Amino acid sequence: MNYSNVSNNTVSNIRGLLGSNRESIETLSRSTGISLSTLKRRLLNKAPFTLDEITAIAKHFGITPGMLVDGDLFKINKNTPAATGVSTK
């Protein structure tokens, strides 16, 4: 897996988690301490997420950082709380 795939997977997973939990990026920003402008840039794939950001976002959703970056979270396991729409909080 190359960097581009990891970045795309991470963005896809975060967007999916936000949608399945009906959360805004503003909520994610407040919870993680990542500025809104930074989150927007990252979610547009204009800049990569840092390890600290990935860790904070994973913690917010109650998953491991590895789950956030490794493959498509919603295709890997359809029974995860995020994939079923059950809040992970």
C-alpha positions as CSV (number, residue, x, y, z in Angstrom):
1,M,0.0,0.0,0.0
2,N,1.4,3.4,-0.9
3,Y,1.1,6.8,0.8
4,S,-1.6,8.0,-1.6
5,N,-3.8,4.9,-0.8
6,V,-3.3,5.4,2.9
7,S,-4.3,9.1,2.6
8,N,-7.3,8.4,0.5
9,N,-8.4,5.6,2.9
10,T,-8.0,7.8,5.9
11,V,-10.1,10.6,4.3
12,S,-12.8,8.2,3.2
13,N,-13.0,6.5,6.6
14,I,-13.2,9.9,8.4
15,R,-15.9,11.1,6.1
16,G,-17.8,7.8,6.6
17,L,-17.5,8.0,10.3
18,L,-18.7,11.6,10.4
19,G,-21.7,10.6,8.2
20,S,-22.6,7.5,10.1
21,N,-22.4,9.3,13.4
22,R,-24.2,12.4,12.0
23,E,-21.4,14.6,13.2
24,S,-20.0,17.8,11.6
25,I,-16.4,18.6,11.1
26,E,-17.0,21.4,13.5
27,T,-17.8,18.9,16.2
28,L,-14.7,16.8,15.3
29,S,-12.6,19.9,15.4
30,R,-13.7,20.9,18.9
31,S,-13.4,17.3,20.2
32,T,-9.9,16.8,18.8
33,G,-8.4,20.2,19.1
34,I,-7.6,20.2,15.4
35,S,-8.4,23.6,13.8
36,L,-11.4,23.6,11.4
37,S,-9.2,25.0,8.6
38,T,-6.7,22.2,9.1
39,L,-9.5,19.5,9.1
40,K,-11.0,21.0,5.9
41,R,-7.6,21.0,4.2
42,R,-6.9,17.4,5.2
43,L,-10.4,16.2,4.2
44,L,-9.8,17.7,0.7
45,N,-6.5,15.8,0.5
46,K,-4.6,19.0,0.2
47,A,-2.3,18.1,3.0
48,P,-1.7,14.8,4.8
49,F,-3.0,14.0,8.3
50,T,-0.2,13.9,11.0
51,L,0.1,10.9,13.3
52,D,-1.1,13.0,16.2
53,E,-4.2,14.0,14.2
54,I,-5.0,10.5,13.2
55,T,-4.6,9.4,16.8
56,A,-6.9,12.1,18.1
57,I,-9.5,11.4,15.4
58,A,-9.4,7.6,16.1
59,K,-9.8,8.3,19.8
60,H,-12.8,10.6,19.1
61,F,-14.5,7.7,17.2
62,G,-13.5,5.0,19.7
63,I,-11.4,3.1,17.2
64,T,-7.7,2.4,16.7
65,P,-5.5,4.6,14.5
66,G,-4.8,1.5,12.4
67,M,-8.5,1.0,11.7
68,L,-8.7,4.6,10.5
69,V,-5.9,4.3,7.9
70,D,-6.0,0.7,6.9
71,G,-8.4,0.0,4.0
72,D,-12.0,1.0,3.8
73,L,-13.4,0.8,7.3
74,F,-16.9,0.3,5.9
75,K,-16.0,-2.5,3.5
76,I,-13.7,-4.4,5.9
77,N,-16.2,-5.0,8.6
78,K,-19.9,-4.2,8.1
79,N,-20.6,-4.9,11.7
80,T,-18.5,-2.1,13.2
81,P,-20.5,0.4,15.2
82,A,-19.5,3.1,12.7
83,A,-20.7,1.0,9.7
84,T,-24.0,0.1,11.3
85,G,-24.8,3.7,12.3
86,V,-24.5,3.1,16.0
87,S,-22.6,5.8,17.8
88,T,-19.2,4.9,19.0
89,K,-19.4,7.3,22.0
